[in-house]
């Protein structure tokens, strides 16, 4: 599976107490509301809000600054390096969803999918396939800290036409981790994400990623 963060190594899974959190209110298409822009506070960037507009790119705004989201991970990682990110067992769930909504979807090949999420099925899909797909889904779940002191989450995700169960690891602080012979040391910045331990659940799905 593609790794949108370009990290060099997949840390091993860890263990811990499972925690789940509901999704924050979704921001629907602004034109449906008859408005041109909307602003939403973010629990993982407490000094920042997300501003969506029908006329401009999405951006994060604070009292005296703004960061334009350009569909790469660079603006978020630069903000994280400035010490703005606050991760806990609850806020990391929102951060991961936010990250893949504004970075992962730029690849138009990867999408975290949870029970109840809308899926764009093609006209050749069958009720049986859709029911099997829904049964295979799981909520994005925080598992705990792994042996490398990375925050470990588990999710189901669409990648191209396959449904996978995948682990997602997030660095809560800057970390240097022992790698393999080719990469003896791997450096992670605060908030850096990586996918690992993917398991294929279904393939050749008649779905269309957004």
Backbone as a printed PyTorch tensor [residue, N CA C, xyz], in Angstrom:
tensor([[[  0.8470,  -1.2010,   0.0000],
         [  0.0000,   0.0000,   0.0000],
         [  0.8740,   1.2390,   0.0000]],

        [[  0.4430,   2.2600,  -0.6830],
         [  1.2060,   3.4990,  -0.7820],
         [  1.3180,   4.1870,   0.5720]],

        [[  2.4810,   4.7930,   0.8270],
         [  2.6930,   5.5600,   2.0520],
         [  2.8170,   7.0320,   1.6910]],

        [[  1.7920,   7.8600,   1.9490],
         [  1.8520,   9.2600,   1.5420],
         [  2.8420,  10.0850,   2.3240]],

        [[  3.4430,   9.5520,   3.3840],
         [  4.4020,  10.3350,   4.1670],
         [  5.8350,  10.0410,   3.7730]],

        [[  6.0570,   9.0660,   2.8860],
         [  7.3950,   8.7210,   2.4200],
         [  8.3300,   8.3480,   3.5590]],

        [[  7.8020,   7.7460,   4.6290],
         [  8.6620,   7.2650,   5.7110],
         [  9.4140,   6.0360,   5.2360]],

        [[ 10.5270,   5.7210,   5.8960],
         [ 11.4280,   4.7100,   5.3740],
         [ 11.2330,   3.3350,   5.9820]],

        [[ 10.5530,   3.2180,   7.1040],
         [ 10.4660,   1.9370,   7.7860],
         [  9.0860,   1.7800,   8.3850]],

        [[  8.6200,   0.5390,   8.5020],
         [  7.3360,   0.2500,   9.1210],
         [  7.5580,  -0.3110,  10.5050]],

        [[  7.3720,   0.4610,  11.5770],
         [  7.5620,  -0.0460,  12.9360],
         [  6.6280,  -1.2000,  13.2260]],

        [[  7.0170,  -2.0320,  14.1620],
         [  6.2010,  -3.1790,  14.5390],
         [  4.9930,  -2.7360,  15.3460]],

        [[  3.9510,  -3.5700,  15.2990],
         [  2.7370,  -3.2560,  16.0450],
         [  2.9880,  -3.3340,  17.5350]],

        [[  2.1910,  -2.5740,  18.3000],
         [  2.2710,  -2.6180,  19.7510],
         [  0.9700,  -3.0750,  20.3350]],

        [[  0.7820,  -2.8410,  21.6030],
         [ -0.4520,  -3.2370,  22.2720],
         [ -0.8800,  -2.1210,  23.1950]],

        [[ -2.1400,  -2.1700,  23.6190],
         [ -2.6380,  -1.1450,  24.5130],
         [ -4.1360,  -1.2040,  24.5790]],

        [[ -4.7190,  -0.3540,  25.4010],
         [ -6.1560,  -0.3380,  25.5730],
         [ -6.8060,   0.3820,  24.3950]],

        [[ -7.7980,  -0.2330,  23.8040],
         [ -8.4710,   0.3350,  22.6470],
         [ -9.3770,   1.4810,  23.0580]],

        [[ -9.2660,   2.6030,  22.3270],
         [-10.1260,   3.7560,  22.5570],
         [-10.7120,   4.1710,  21.2260]],

        [[-11.9450,   4.6430,  21.2450],
         [-12.5790,   5.1360,  20.0420],
         [-13.1980,   6.4990,  20.3390]],

        [[-13.3890,   7.2850,  19.2900],
         [-14.0170,   8.5890,  19.4580],
         [-14.8970,   8.8550,  18.2600]],

        [[-15.9940,   9.5580,  18.4430],
         [-16.8540,   9.8830,  17.3170],
         [-16.1770,  10.8740,  16.3980]],

        [[-16.6170,  10.8960,  15.1600],
         [-16.0920,  11.8650,  14.2210],
         [-16.5840,  13.2600,  14.5790]],

        [[-15.7430,  14.2980,  14.3340],
         [-16.2340,  15.6680,  14.4980],
         [-17.2530,  15.9680,  13.4180]],

        [[-18.0550,  17.0430,  13.5750],
         [-19.0610,  17.3600,  12.5680],
         [-18.4330,  17.5270,  11.1960]],

        [[-18.9930,  16.8500,  10.2010],
         [-18.4650,  16.9260,   8.8400],
         [-18.8170,  18.2740,   8.2230]],

        [[-17.9040,  18.7760,   7.4240],
         [-18.1620,  20.0040,   6.6840],
         [-18.6820,  19.6120,   5.3010]],

        [[-19.9570,  19.8770,   5.0430],
         [-20.5710,  19.4970,   3.7850],
         [-20.2280,  20.5140,   2.7060]],

        [[-20.6400,  20.2150,   1.4730],
         [-20.3990,  21.1340,   0.3660],
         [-21.0220,  22.4850,   0.7050]],

        [[-20.2250,  23.5270,   0.6440],
         [-20.6820,  24.8390,   1.0930],
         [-21.8440,  25.3530,   0.2620]],

        [[-21.8520,  25.0270,  -1.0170],
         [-22.9310,  25.5200,  -1.8710],
         [-24.2890,  24.9920,  -1.4350]],

        [[-24.3100,  23.8400,  -0.7630],
         [-25.5770,  23.2910,  -0.2670],
         [-26.1780,  24.1810,   0.8100]],

        [[-25.3160,  24.9160,   1.5120],
         [-25.7720,  25.7850,   2.5950],
         [-25.9830,  27.2210,   2.1230]],

        [[-25.6100,  27.5110,   0.8830],
         [-25.7380,  28.8690,   0.3810],
         [-24.7400,  29.8250,   0.9950]],

        [[-23.5680,  29.2940,   1.4070],
         [-22.5290,  30.1430,   1.9890],
         [-21.2420,  29.9800,   1.1840]],

        [[-20.3610,  30.9630,   1.2930],
         [-19.1070,  30.9350,   0.5520],
         [-17.9430,  30.4330,   1.3840]],

        [[-18.0340,  30.4850,   2.7150],
         [-16.9290,  30.0310,   3.5510],
         [-17.4620,  29.5950,   4.9060]],

        [[-16.6490,  28.7830,   5.5690],
         [-16.9910,  28.3080,   6.9080],
         [-15.6960,  28.0680,   7.6700]],

        [[-15.7420,  28.2230,   8.9870],
         [-14.5540,  28.0800,   9.8160],
         [-14.8510,  27.1280,  10.9690]],

        [[-13.9230,  26.1970,  11.2430],
         [-14.1260,  25.1570,  12.2480],
         [-12.8900,  25.0060,  13.1110]],

        [[-13.0570,  25.0410,  14.4410],
         [-11.9400,  24.8040,  15.3490],
         [-11.4770,  23.3520,  15.2490]],

        [[-10.1770,  23.1440,  15.4990],
         [ -9.5830,  21.8140,  15.3880],
         [ -9.0230,  21.3940,  16.7440]],

        [[ -9.4020,  20.2080,  17.2650],
         [ -8.9520,  19.8020,  18.6010],
         [ -7.4640,  19.5040,  18.6850]],

        [[ -6.8270,  19.1520,  17.5740],
         [ -5.4020,  18.8080,  17.5950],
         [ -4.5100,  20.0070,  17.2940]],

        [[ -5.0850,  21.0840,  16.7470],
         [ -4.3930,  22.3700,  16.5920],
         [ -5.2120,  23.4120,  17.3620]],

        [[ -5.0930,  23.4720,  18.6790],
         [ -6.0110,  24.2910,  19.4790],
         [ -5.9500,  25.7850,  19.1740]],

        [[ -4.8460,  26.2660,  18.6260],
         [ -4.7450,  27.6910,  18.3140],
         [ -5.1600,  27.9950,  16.8770]],

        [[ -5.6460,  26.9790,  16.1620],
         [ -5.9270,  27.1360,  14.7430],
         [ -7.3420,  26.6700,  14.4140]],

        [[ -7.8760,  27.2200,  13.3270],
         [ -9.1620,  26.7950,  12.7850],
         [ -8.9890,  26.4430,  11.3130]],

        [[ -9.8210,  25.5300,  10.8390],
         [ -9.8710,  25.2010,   9.4210],
         [-10.8680,  26.1350,   8.7420]],

        [[-10.4350,  26.8140,   7.6850],
         [-11.3250,  27.6870,   6.9220],
         [-11.5030,  27.1140,   5.5160]],

        [[-12.7440,  26.8090,   5.1830],
         [-13.0820,  26.3120,   3.8520],
         [-13.8350,  27.3910,   3.1000]],

        [[-13.5300,  27.5100,   1.8200],
         [-14.1380,  28.5440,   1.0000],
         [-14.4090,  27.9930,  -0.3900]],

        [[-15.4610,  28.4930,  -1.0230],
         [-15.7520,  28.1040,  -2.3980],
         [-14.8300,  28.8090,  -3.3900]],

        [[-14.0980,  29.8270,  -2.9220],
         [-13.2740,  30.6420,  -3.8150],
         [-11.7750,  30.4300,  -3.6320]],

        [[-11.3690,  29.8510,  -2.4880],
         [ -9.9370,  29.7370,  -2.2010],
         [ -9.6230,  28.3330,  -1.7040]],

        [[ -8.3440,  28.0080,  -1.7090],
         [ -7.9060,  26.7240,  -1.1880],
         [ -8.2010,  26.6350,   0.3130]],

        [[ -8.4000,  25.4110,   0.8430],
         [ -8.5370,  25.2610,   2.2970],
         [ -7.2960,  25.8060,   2.9970]],

        [[ -7.5020,  26.3680,   4.1980],
         [ -6.3690,  26.9240,   4.9280],
         [ -6.6150,  26.8200,   6.4250]],

        [[ -5.5330,  26.8070,   7.1640],
         [ -5.5880,  26.8810,   8.6160],
         [ -5.2830,  28.3110,   9.0110]],

        [[ -6.0760,  28.8480,   9.9450],
         [ -5.9110,  30.2500,  10.3380],
         [ -5.8140,  30.3380,  11.8500]],

        [[ -4.9440,  31.2340,  12.3050],
         [ -4.8420,  31.5690,  13.7290],
         [ -5.1140,  33.0610,  13.8640]],

        [[ -4.8700,  33.6230,  15.0380],
         [ -5.1410,  35.0420,  15.2420],
         [ -4.2810,  35.9330,  14.3520]],

        [[ -3.0500,  35.4690,  14.0400],
         [ -2.1340,  36.3390,  13.2990],
         [ -1.4000,  35.6290,  12.1660]],

        [[ -1.9040,  34.4810,  11.7320],
         [ -1.1870,  33.7350,  10.6880],
         [ -2.1680,  32.8360,   9.9460]],

        [[ -1.7550,  32.3510,   8.7810],
         [ -2.5350,  31.3650,   8.0520],
         [ -1.6050,  30.4450,   7.2860]],

        [[ -2.0540,  29.2080,   7.0870],
         [ -1.2890,  28.1990,   6.3650],
         [ -2.2000,  27.6160,   5.2990]],

        [[ -1.7840,  27.7190,   4.0480],
         [ -2.5760,  27.1850,   2.9380],
         [ -2.3160,  25.6940,   2.7990]],

        [[ -3.3690,  24.9000,   2.6980],
         [ -3.2500,  23.4560,   2.5080],
         [ -3.1790,  23.1850,   1.0110]],

        [[ -2.0410,  22.6430,   0.5660],
         [ -1.7850,  22.5010,  -0.8660],
         [ -1.8340,  21.0540,  -1.3520]],

        [[ -2.4860,  20.1720,  -0.5780],
         [ -2.6600,  18.7660,  -0.9330],
         [ -1.3760,  17.9630,  -0.7910]],

        [[ -0.3510,  18.5310,  -0.1200],
         [  0.8330,  17.7730,   0.2570],
         [  0.9090,  17.7720,   1.7790]],

        [[  1.8210,  16.9650,   2.3220],
         [  1.9590,  16.9250,   3.7890],
         [  2.8330,  18.0610,   4.3230]],

        [[  3.4990,  18.8030,   3.4390],
         [  4.4700,  19.8060,   3.8830],
         [  3.8700,  20.8710,   4.8060]],

        [[  2.7120,  21.4880,   4.4840],
         [  2.1970,  22.5230,   5.4040],
         [  1.8900,  21.9920,   6.7950]],

        [[  1.3510,  20.7690,   6.8890],
         [  1.0330,  20.2080,   8.2000],
         [  2.3060,  19.8720,   8.9730]],

        [[  3.2760,  19.2720,   8.3200],
         [  4.5120,  18.9190,   9.0080],
         [  5.2820,  20.1730,   9.4490]],

        [[  5.2380,  21.2380,   8.6410],
         [  5.8880,  22.4820,   9.0470],
         [  5.1970,  23.0830,  10.2730]],

        [[  3.8630,  23.0020,  10.2970],
         [  3.1260,  23.5020,  11.4630],
         [  3.4410,  22.6610,  12.6960]],

        [[  3.5360,  21.3520,  12.5120],
         [  3.8900,  20.4670,  13.6200],
         [  5.2780,  20.7970,  14.1790]],

        [[  6.2110,  21.1040,  13.2770],
         [  7.5700,  21.4360,  13.7130],
         [  7.6020,  22.7250,  14.5240]],

        [[  6.5940,  23.5580,  14.3790],
         [  6.5060,  24.8050,  15.1430],
         [  5.8790,  24.5770,  16.5180]],

        [[  5.5580,  23.3250,  16.8500],
         [  5.0280,  23.0030,  18.1690],
         [  3.5430,  23.2270,  18.3230]],

        [[  2.7940,  23.2900,  17.2010],
         [  1.3670,  23.5870,  17.2770],
         [  0.4970,  22.3490,  17.4820]],

        [[  1.0270,  21.1640,  17.2340],
         [  0.2320,  19.9320,  17.2880],
         [  0.1040,  19.4340,  18.7200]],

        [[ -1.1310,  19.0470,  19.0980],
         [ -1.3990,  18.4720,  20.4210],
         [ -2.0540,  17.1090,  20.2080]],

        [[ -1.3210,  16.0470,  20.5220],
         [ -1.8240,  14.6940,  20.3160],
         [ -2.1030,  14.0090,  21.6370]],

        [[ -3.2690,  13.3840,  21.7190],
         [ -3.6420,  12.5290,  22.8420],
         [ -4.3270,  11.3130,  22.2420]],

        [[ -4.7650,  10.3930,  23.0940],
         [ -5.4530,   9.2010,  22.5950],
         [ -6.7530,   9.5480,  21.8920]],

        [[ -7.3140,  10.7210,  22.1790],
         [ -8.5380,  11.1710,  21.4960],
         [ -8.2240,  12.0220,  20.2690]],

        [[ -7.3670,  13.0360,  20.4250],
         [ -7.1470,  13.9570,  19.3070],
         [ -6.3900,  13.3120,  18.1580]],

        [[ -5.6250,  12.2530,  18.4100],
         [ -4.8940,  11.6080,  17.3150],
         [ -5.8550,  11.0080,  16.2910]],

        [[ -7.0540,  10.5850,  16.7250],
         [ -8.0430,  10.0630,  15.7840],
         [ -8.4880,  11.1470,  14.8130]],

        [[ -8.7680,  12.3280,  15.3410],
         [ -9.1760,  13.4410,  14.4870],
         [ -8.0340,  13.8780,  13.5660]],

        [[ -6.8110,  13.8930,  14.0920],
         [ -5.6520,  14.2980,  13.2930],
         [ -5.4460,  13.3700,  12.1060]],

        [[ -5.5450,  12.0620,  12.3330],
         [ -5.3300,  11.0980,  11.2470],
         [ -6.4140,  11.2480,  10.1810]],

        [[ -7.6770,  11.3910,  10.6030],
         [ -8.7460,  11.5920,   9.6170],
         [ -8.5000,  12.8720,   8.8140]],

        [[ -8.1610,  13.9490,   9.5240],
         [ -7.8950,  15.2280,   8.8750],
         [ -6.7430,  15.0970,   7.8860]],

        [[ -5.6800,  14.4360,   8.3140],
         [ -4.4960,  14.2900,   7.4720],
         [ -4.8560,  13.6180,   6.1510]],

        [[ -5.5590,  12.5000,   6.2170],
         [ -5.8470,  11.7780,   4.9760],
         [ -6.9500,  12.4430,   4.1590]],

        [[ -7.7880,  13.2480,   4.7850],
         [ -8.7640,  14.0140,   4.0110],
         [ -8.0900,  15.1030,   3.1830]],

        [[ -7.0180,  15.7140,   3.7340],
         [ -6.4090,  16.8460,   3.0510],
         [ -5.0660,  16.5230,   2.4100]],

        [[ -4.4870,  15.3500,   2.7160],
         [ -3.2360,  14.9330,   2.0870],
         [ -3.4350,  13.6230,   1.3410]],

        [[ -3.9060,  12.5900,   2.0460],
         [ -4.0460,  11.2770,   1.4220],
         [ -4.9380,  11.2840,   0.2090]],

        [[ -6.0400,  12.0530,   0.2380],
         [ -6.9620,  12.0590,  -0.8870],
         [ -6.3900,  12.7720,  -2.0930]],

        [[ -5.3060,  13.5130,  -1.9070],
         [ -4.6680,  14.1280,  -3.0670],
         [ -4.1680,  13.0630,  -4.0350]],

        [[ -3.8700,  11.8600,  -3.5090],
         [ -3.4150,  10.7650,  -4.3610],
         [ -4.5940,  10.1160,  -5.0890]],

        [[ -5.8070,  10.3660,  -4.6190],
         [ -7.0270,   9.8030,  -5.1820],
         [ -6.9460,   8.2810,  -5.3010]],

        [[ -6.2330,   7.6490,  -4.3800],
         [ -6.1220,   6.1930,  -4.3890],
         [ -6.3310,   5.6000,  -3.0060]],

        [[ -6.3210,   6.4400,  -1.9560],
         [ -6.3630,   5.9400,  -0.5840],
         [ -7.4410,   6.6800,   0.1860]],

        [[ -8.2400,   5.9210,   0.9370],
         [ -9.3280,   6.5340,   1.6940],
         [ -9.6460,   5.6840,   2.9120]],

        [[ -9.5400,   6.2650,   4.1210],
         [ -9.9910,   5.5690,   5.3180],
         [-11.5130,   5.4450,   5.2570]],

        [[-12.0320,   4.2510,   5.5130],
         [-13.4690,   4.0040,   5.4540],
         [-13.9020,   3.3660,   6.7660]],

        [[-14.9350,   3.9560,   7.3970],
         [-15.4740,   3.4590,   8.6540],
         [-16.9360,   3.0840,   8.4730]],

        [[-17.5010,   2.2940,   9.3880],
         [-18.9090,   1.9120,   9.2650],
         [-19.8150,   3.1380,   9.1280]],

        [[-20.7100,   3.0910,   8.1650],
         [-21.6300,   4.1900,   7.9400],
         [-21.1340,   5.2540,   6.9870]],

        [[-19.8550,   5.2160,   6.5980],
         [-19.3430,   6.2020,   5.6460],
         [-19.9590,   5.9740,   4.2670]],

        [[-20.2840,   7.0310,   3.5330],
         [-20.7900,   6.8620,   2.1700],
         [-19.6890,   6.3470,   1.2460]],

        [[-20.0430,   5.4540,   0.3650],
         [-19.1040,   4.8750,  -0.6030],
         [-19.6990,   5.0410,  -1.9950]],

        [[-18.8850,   5.4830,  -2.9400],
         [-19.3540,   5.6970,  -4.3110],
         [-19.2430,   4.3850,  -5.0850]],

        [[-20.3070,   3.5860,  -5.0250],
         [-20.3340,   2.3200,  -5.7440],
         [-20.6580,   2.5630,  -7.2170]],

        [[-20.0500,   1.7700,  -8.0870],
         [-20.4110,   1.8320,  -9.5010],
         [-21.7070,   1.0790,  -9.7190]],

        [[-22.2790,   1.2370, -10.8780],
         [-23.5890,   0.6440, -11.1670],
         [-23.5390,  -0.8650, -11.2640]],

        [[-22.3450,  -1.4610, -11.3560],
         [-22.2510,  -2.9240, -11.4580],
         [-22.1270,  -3.5920, -10.0870]],

        [[-22.1050,  -2.8090,  -8.9980],
         [-22.0060,  -3.4050,  -7.6680],
         [-23.2980,  -4.1370,  -7.3240]],

        [[-23.1750,  -5.1490,  -6.4620],
         [-24.3350,  -5.9490,  -6.0620],
         [-24.6170,  -5.7510,  -4.5780]],

        [[-25.8570,  -5.9970,  -4.1280],
         [-26.1620,  -5.9000,  -2.6950],
         [-25.2940,  -6.8200,  -1.8500]],

        [[-24.9540,  -7.9850,  -2.3790],
         [-24.1340,  -8.9370,  -1.6250],
         [-22.7330,  -8.3820,  -1.3730]],

        [[-22.1420,  -7.7980,  -2.4140],
         [-20.8030,  -7.2270,  -2.2640],
         [-20.8240,  -6.0500,  -1.2990]],

        [[-21.8310,  -5.1910,  -1.4040],
         [-21.9230,  -4.0330,  -0.5180],
         [-22.1250,  -4.4720,   0.9300]],

        [[-22.9090,  -5.5250,   1.1580],
         [-23.1330,  -6.0110,   2.5210],
         [-21.8590,  -6.6230,   3.0950]],

        [[-21.1160,  -7.3960,   2.2790],
         [-19.8590,  -7.9760,   2.7410],
         [-18.8500,  -6.8760,   3.0710]],

        [[-18.8280,  -5.8510,   2.2430],
         [-17.9370,  -4.7130,   2.4540],
         [-18.2520,  -4.0260,   3.7850]],

        [[-19.5240,  -3.7620,   4.0410],
         [-19.9120,  -3.0670,   5.2680],
         [-19.5630,  -3.8930,   6.5030]],

        [[-19.7140,  -5.2130,   6.4100],
         [-19.3700,  -6.0760,   7.5580],
         [-17.8770,  -6.0590,   7.8600]],

        [[-17.0690,  -5.8080,   6.8600],
         [-15.6150,  -5.8380,   7.0350],
         [-15.0630,  -4.5480,   7.6290]],

        [[-15.8630,  -3.4830,   7.6510],
         [-15.3600,  -2.1920,   8.1020],
         [-15.2100,  -2.1320,   9.6180]],

        [[-14.2960,  -1.2960,  10.0700],
         [-14.1020,  -1.0450,  11.4950],
         [-13.8950,   0.4440,  11.7000]],

        [[-14.2310,   0.9540,  12.8920],
         [-13.9230,   2.3640,  13.1740],
         [-12.4090,   2.5770,  13.2610]],

        [[-11.9700,   3.7500,  12.8850],
         [-10.5930,   4.1240,  13.1740],
         [-10.4080,   4.0540,  14.6850]],

        [[ -9.4140,   3.2700,  15.1270],
         [ -9.2910,   2.9280,  16.5410],
         [ -7.8770,   3.1800,  17.0420]],

        [[ -7.7780,   3.8540,  18.1890],
         [ -6.4850,   4.0280,  18.8410],
         [ -6.2040,   2.7930,  19.6910]],

        [[ -5.0700,   2.1300,  19.4270],
         [ -4.7090,   0.8930,  20.1260],
         [ -3.8050,   1.1620,  21.3120]],

        [[ -2.8460,   2.0730,  21.1540],
         [ -1.9230,   2.3820,  22.2450],
         [ -0.5600,   2.7660,  21.6930]],

        [[  0.4380,   2.8240,  22.5790],
         [  1.8070,   3.1210,  22.1710],
         [  2.5090,   1.8150,  21.8170]],

        [[  3.2280,   1.7920,  20.6870],
         [  3.9500,   0.5700,  20.3530],
         [  5.3390,   0.5790,  20.9930]],

        [[  6.1240,  -0.4200,  20.6610],
         [  7.4220,  -0.5820,  21.3260],
         [  8.4180,   0.5120,  20.9530]],

        [[  8.1230,   1.2570,  19.8830],
         [  8.9850,   2.3600,  19.4670],
         [  8.4620,   3.7100,  19.9410]],

        [[  7.4830,   3.6870,  20.8540],
         [  6.8760,   4.9030,  21.4070],
         [  6.1470,   5.7230,  20.3420]],

        [[  5.6470,   5.0050,  19.3200],
         [  4.7760,   5.6120,  18.3200],
         [  3.3290,   5.3160,  18.7070]],

        [[  2.4240,   6.2390,  18.3840],
         [  1.0000,   6.0220,  18.6230],
         [  0.4700,   5.1010,  17.5290]],

        [[ -0.1700,   4.0010,  17.9310],
         [ -0.6310,   2.9830,  16.9940],
         [ -2.1490,   3.0450,  16.8560]],

        [[ -2.6040,   3.1440,  15.6130],
         [ -4.0270,   3.1160,  15.3090],
         [ -4.2960,   2.0040,  14.3070]],

        [[ -5.5530,   1.6150,  14.2210],
         [ -5.9470,   0.5630,  13.2610],
         [ -7.1870,   1.0350,  12.5140]],

        [[ -7.2480,   0.7110,  11.2140],
         [ -8.3350,   1.2110,  10.3830],
         [ -8.5760,   0.2760,   9.2240]],

        [[ -9.7230,   0.4600,   8.5650],
         [ -9.9530,  -0.1290,   7.2530],
         [ -9.8630,   0.9880,   6.2330]],

        [[ -9.3300,   0.6720,   5.0580],
         [ -9.0910,   1.7030,   4.0520],
         [ -9.2350,   1.1210,   2.6580]],

        [[ -9.7300,   1.9490,   1.7580],
         [ -9.7460,   1.6250,   0.3410],
         [ -8.4450,   2.0900,  -0.2820]],

        [[ -7.8030,   1.1940,  -1.0170],
         [ -6.6270,   1.5510,  -1.8040],
         [ -6.8510,   1.0150,  -3.2020]],

        [[ -7.0190,   1.9490,  -4.1570],
         [ -7.4340,   1.5830,  -5.5050],
         [ -8.7450,   0.8160,  -5.4220]],

        [[ -8.7560,  -0.4600,  -5.8440],
         [-10.0160,  -1.2080,  -5.8110],
         [-10.0040,  -2.2910,  -4.7420]],

        [[ -9.1470,  -2.1440,  -3.7300],
         [ -9.0610,  -3.1280,  -2.6600],
         [ -9.4050,  -2.5300,  -1.3080]],

        [[ -9.9900,  -3.3480,  -0.4350],
         [-10.2430,  -2.9530,   0.9440],
         [ -9.2020,  -3.6280,   1.8250]],

        [[ -8.5200,  -2.8270,   2.6450],
         [ -7.4510,  -3.3160,   3.4980],
         [ -7.7530,  -2.9940,   4.9570]],

        [[ -7.2440,  -3.8270,   5.8440],
         [ -7.0900,  -3.4470,   7.2370],
         [ -5.6350,  -3.0510,   7.4080]],

        [[ -5.3840,  -1.8940,   7.9910],
         [ -4.0230,  -1.3870,   8.0910],
         [ -3.7650,  -0.7710,   9.4520]],

        [[ -2.5340,  -0.8560,   9.9030],
         [ -2.0850,  -0.1150,  11.0640],
         [ -1.5500,   1.2340,  10.6010]],

        [[ -1.7240,   2.2440,  11.4190],
         [ -1.1980,   3.5790,  11.1680],
         [ -0.4140,   3.9920,  12.3970]],

        [[  0.8350,   4.3670,  12.2210],
         [  1.6400,   4.8260,  13.3480],
         [  1.9050,   6.3170,  13.1900]],

        [[  1.8800,   7.0270,  14.3280],
         [  2.0560,   8.4710,  14.3600],
         [  3.1150,   8.8030,  15.4070]],

        [[  4.0740,   9.6260,  15.0300],
         [  5.1040,  10.0500,  15.9820],
         [  4.5610,  11.1920,  16.8370]],

        [[  4.4120,  10.9990,  18.1530],
         [  3.8880,  12.0800,  19.0030],
         [  4.9060,  13.1750,  19.2740]],

        [[  6.1780,  12.8450,  19.1270],
         [  7.2930,  13.7770,  19.2990],
         [  8.3620,  13.3770,  18.2930]],

        [[  9.4010,  14.2000,  18.0740],
         [ 10.4940,  13.7520,  17.2020],
         [ 11.1430,  12.4890,  17.7540]],

        [[ 11.3380,  11.5020,  16.8810],
         [ 11.8710,  10.2100,  17.3100],
         [ 12.9310,   9.7300,  16.3230]],

        [[ 13.9320,   9.0390,  16.8500],
         [ 14.9110,   8.3330,  16.0300],
         [ 14.8370,   6.8650,  16.4140]],

        [[ 14.5430,   6.0130,  15.4170],
         [ 14.2560,   4.6010,  15.6660],
         [ 15.2300,   3.7430,  14.8900]],

        [[ 15.6790,   2.6450,  15.5050],
         [ 16.5460,   1.6960,  14.8200],
         [ 15.7960,   1.0460,  13.6680]],

        [[ 16.4230,   1.0280,  12.4970],
         [ 15.8000,   0.4400,  11.3190],
         [ 16.4200,  -0.8840,  10.9470]],

        [[ 16.6780,  -1.0850,   9.6440],
         [ 17.2730,  -2.3240,   9.1750],
         [ 18.7040,  -2.0480,   8.7430]],

        [[ 19.3010,  -3.0330,   8.0490],
         [ 20.6850,  -2.8750,   7.6300],
         [ 20.8840,  -1.7520,   6.6420]],

        [[ 19.8920,  -1.5230,   5.7760],
         [ 19.9990,  -0.4680,   4.7760],
         [ 19.7740,   0.9120,   5.3780]],

        [[ 18.8790,   0.9810,   6.3550],
         [ 18.5780,   2.2460,   7.0350],
         [ 18.7100,   2.0130,   8.5450]],

        [[ 19.9340,   2.0720,   9.0810],
         [ 20.1420,   1.7330,  10.5000],
         [ 19.3820,   2.6280,  11.4570]],

        [[ 19.1630,   3.9000,  11.0900],
         [ 18.4120,   4.8250,  11.9300],
         [ 17.3890,   5.5560,  11.0720]],

        [[ 16.1790,   5.6480,  11.5960],
         [ 15.1040,   6.3390,  10.8760],
         [ 14.6040,   7.4710,  11.7670]],

        [[ 14.5300,   8.6800,  11.2080],
         [ 14.1270,   9.8660,  11.9560],
         [ 12.6910,  10.2190,  11.5950]],

        [[ 11.8500,  10.4120,  12.6120],
         [ 10.4660,  10.8460,  12.4400],
         [ 10.2980,  12.2270,  13.0630]],

        [[  9.5440,  13.0830,  12.3820],
         [  9.2030,  14.3800,  12.9420],
         [  7.8600,  14.2780,  13.6570]],

        [[  7.5480,  15.2480,  14.4860],
         [  6.2820,  15.2530,  15.2200],
         [  5.1060,  15.1770,  14.2520]],

        [[  4.1920,  14.2370,  14.5110],
         [  2.9990,  14.1060,  13.6910],
         [  3.1810,  13.3270,  12.4140]],

        [[  4.3900,  12.8260,  12.1380],
         [  4.6020,  12.0690,  10.9040],
         [  3.8560,  10.7400,  10.9670]],

        [[  3.2050,  10.3820,   9.8660],
         [  2.3870,   9.1750,   9.7890],
         [  3.0290,   8.1380,   8.8890]],

        [[  2.6830,   6.8750,   9.1650],
         [  3.1210,   5.7880,   8.2920],
         [  2.1020,   4.6590,   8.3570]],

        [[  1.8890,   4.0160,   7.2170],
         [  1.0250,   2.8390,   7.1370],
         [  1.8870,   1.5910,   7.2130]],

        [[  1.4060,   0.5580,   7.9030],
         [  2.1700,  -0.6830,   8.0010],
         [  1.2330,  -1.8470,   8.2990]],

        [[  1.7400,  -3.0680,   8.0920],
         [  1.0200,  -4.3080,   8.4060],
         [ -0.3490,  -4.3490,   7.7300]],

        [[ -0.3770,  -4.0700,   6.4170],
         [ -1.6380,  -4.0930,   5.6880],
         [ -2.1090,  -5.5270,   5.4470]],

        [[ -3.4100,  -5.7280,   5.5260],
         [ -4.0340,  -7.0240,   5.2560],
         [ -5.1710,  -6.8150,   4.2520]],

        [[ -5.0920,  -7.5050,   3.1150],
         [ -6.1260,  -7.3890,   2.0940],
         [ -7.3850,  -8.1330,   2.5400]],

        [[ -8.5160,  -7.4350,   2.5520],
         [ -9.7930,  -8.0260,   2.9580],
         [-10.6910,  -8.3400,   1.7570]],

        [[-10.7460,  -7.4410,   0.7900],
         [-11.5410,  -7.6280,  -0.4190],
         [-10.8030,  -6.9620,  -1.5800]],

        [[-10.9920,  -7.4890,  -2.7820],
         [-10.3450,  -6.8860,  -3.9380],
         [-11.2980,  -6.8310,  -5.1160]],

        [[-10.8810,  -6.1170,  -6.1560],
         [-11.6790,  -5.9340,  -7.3770],
         [-13.0650,  -5.3440,  -7.0480]],

        [[-13.0630,  -4.3780,  -6.1360],
         [-14.3270,  -3.7630,  -5.7280],
         [-14.7850,  -2.7390,  -6.7670]],

        [[-16.0630,  -2.7170,  -7.0950],
         [-16.5790,  -1.7390,  -8.0630],
         [-16.8840,  -0.3970,  -7.3840]],

        [[-15.8230,   0.2800,  -6.9460],
         [-15.9670,   1.5500,  -6.2430],
         [-15.2190,   2.6390,  -6.9920]],

        [[-15.6170,   3.8790,  -6.7310],
         [-14.9650,   5.0360,  -7.3310],
         [-14.5130,   5.9390,  -6.1970]],

        [[-13.1860,   6.1150,  -6.0490],
         [-12.6730,   6.9800,  -5.0050],
         [-12.9120,   8.4300,  -5.3720]],

        [[-13.1520,   9.3080,  -4.3630],
         [-13.4100,  10.7230,  -4.6580],
         [-12.1620,  11.4150,  -5.1750]]])
